Amino acid sequence: MRTRLVLAALVALSTGCVSQGKFDAKALEAEQLAKGLNDEKGAREAAEAKVKELEAKAAELTQEKEALTARLTTSESRLTANAAERRALEEKNAQLSALNEELARNTRKLAQAKEELEKKSSEYESLAQSLKQEISEGKIELSELKGRMTVQLKDKILFASGSARVGKEGEAALAKIADALKTVQGKIIRVEGHTDDVPTGGGQFPTNWELSLARAMAVVRSLQDAGVDPTALSAAGYGQYQPMAPNDSPENRSLNRRIEIVLAPKL
């Protein structure tokens, strides 16, 4: 632009159209215009560079904003999840507390029931003391459950093989039992006879039914003779049909040959 203005000035001067003064003024004006144009170009380039710089900064800030937004969303999701987990945990804790309370109540009830179940009657304590030696020798077993006491005697302490007559050792044991049963009130005393499955071989006792009942009756008579109230006594024979163990060995058959004296509340 500056070159064109200078050329125009030279042309004008050569043709004699303008004076030297006007020419110098035009040349100065051309230079000032050229300088102004250069200044504007520099300013424009500086502005463009600034715009690019600002655009890059804006892009960077946009990325940071997006990252922060994503982190915020994640944090909010975590907070929501944590709140839900906290509520679920609180509910579980409440349920657990309720279960623990219920467990504690049931444990107390169980302990009370067990205490009642294992509580021994005065008859049991008396028999256990008077038959201490026989119990320790395994000749007699004593048990009590829910107010039902059972005195179990091995047949060999009472009877000879195949016999329904109480021997001397049996009479002594039954006398001790009778001492504890004399004062029993409000209970029935049932004597139960049991045998193994070996046939009797006929004779006085055709089957184990007769033998078991005869032995139970013999014990009832011994208890009555020793002073037990006969109105509380009864006898039952079960033969071989309520075994304690399979009749498959001498030891098991010995377990099945027994007399049981059962004390139970009157109905």
Buried (B, 14 or more C-beta within 10 A) or exposed (E): EBEEBBEEBEEBBEEEEBEEEEBEEBBEEBEEEBEEEEEEEEEEEEEEEEEEEEEEEEEEEEEEEEEEEEEEEEEEEEEEEEEEEEEEEEEEEEEEEEEEEEEEEEEEEEEEEEEEEEEEBEBBEBBBEBBEEBBEEEBBBBEBEEEEBBBBBBBBBBBEEEBBEBBEEBEEBBBBBBBBBEEBEEBBBBBBBBBBBEEBEEEEBEEBBBBBBBBBBBBBBBBBEBEBBEEBBBBBBBBBEEBEEEBEEEEBBBBBBBBBBBBBEEE
